[in-house]
């Protein structure tokens, strides 16, 4: 029955239920409560709730007071009743213990007899097995005619006439039965006594089957199937496979897989492997048909034959490893690749000759298969290819940044073109081998990362404007090409057994993303250099006052010649061979024009300010009645030199804005910058001032 604490009439600073928790701790309770309320509030609430608990306890006692009082009167005489029950209960306990002892004794006796009977039954079964073994041995000796003379045992006609048909089936069945019976009583001394006879039976049976197998190996598949059926029945499939390898496969392969034969075929492995594959239809056709017939009649629990996997392929591997080990040499990577490629094709053709998928799986899990693959020095081959591929790229990156020489694809800079050629070479036929998929993928990522490090602004690379623009274009191009290369080539070359293919793609995309992340820095380089060149063309603006002061030149009617050259560096970028993306082109235009416009605005403002100061000084001198040689004269057009300067600056500023608006392939929003608007306003003010001063002078 659960206990419930009484509720408090007013809210408390702590939950009441926490007081009933099994792991309630006073220290933790006080510590957590102090974080919410002060210690005085906590103490007051605890005192208040303590009074509530006392009141609830008094009410509970008053409610059940009558029961408490009656409890003592109801217990009168109970102790006497308990004493009267003690004696009969003790007697009952003794009787129960006596009965339990009797039952335990009976159960123990029964278990002993049952154990004895089980031992007798096991001995009887063992005796029956031993008798059956003796009978089976005698039966096999009779069927195999072991008591005949040795000459009669070696007679092939006797073998073919006596060890066939029903007798052969009976021998196989009886020998299989003997093996089973021996497994049940293999440790008995009687079995050890029979071992010489059993060993003799085994030798004679193998001898008869061997001669039958050899005599029928080129005969009809039906007779050969009967022989294989006997091998399968007695569980000696491996013996038959070893016999076939020793008698047929080894002589053939010893004649084919030789260094002399290899050299006579101009060291062309494909011709040598063709002779090896011709062995199967020429010498294994009847055997494979017999195996197929035997497998369809073999008990499911009996292991079948696989002569191609267990007899032919290991012998091929042995011949290559012992007499043609030169093909594994990796000193010449091109020759190594050709040998491996032809060997891999040979293995694929050999697998296609296997009857079932299980046979292919057995081939791939065979020790000779793994041993054959481990003979190839892939680490050495990769190291040579690494030095060849990575060394070429490193040589290009360590030199000067030259324009790309090979097209297509149309890279602008040779470091990008060389890196792309090396990336493609990692996966092209003649270089890439499947066992090195992870290493070539890593090399691809390393090449792209090395290019990003070379291009990083923190490196020693100093790019011109055209090189920086070309690098931007090449970054986009190589990123797209790597993506296409993965979809069209790399993905198909990754084996299906490799898990986590997404990691291959993500790794390549991460490497290309490093290149793309450098584009803002390259863009900044372009903007900085182009802006610097454009601003340098603004220097003639400072010489305009000298062109008109005390020169009596005509009133200007067209902009200065330098204005047309100010934006030439930017125009060359926009109309050059490199096609930039729209957003990137607009960013370069916007930032460059902003810098140049602000610079031009500052220069014109300084020149106008200087003109104003000079003009004010001359007016002060004139008001004081002093004549100065610097007093601006009035030309035939009644315009002062200062006004001519203002008018010329106004014409130049308007021409500059017009040049900006005529820039090709530039978004119109780029021309609406604040600096350009301020420049136009300044030009308009200067023009208005110049013309208004001329009118005033004329009226005077």
PyMOL commands that set and color helices and strands:
alter all, ss='L'
color gray80, all
select helices_A, chain A and resi 16-20+26-34+39-63+65-74+78-143+150-153+156-162+165-184+189-216+221-233+237-256+259-264+269-283+285-297+307-323+325-328+333-353+357-364+367-374+378-398+414-427+434-455+465-493+501-516+519-536+539-548+563-566+568-574+582-623+641-661+668-672+674-699
alter helices_A, ss='H'
color red, helices_A
deselect
rebuild
show_as cartoon
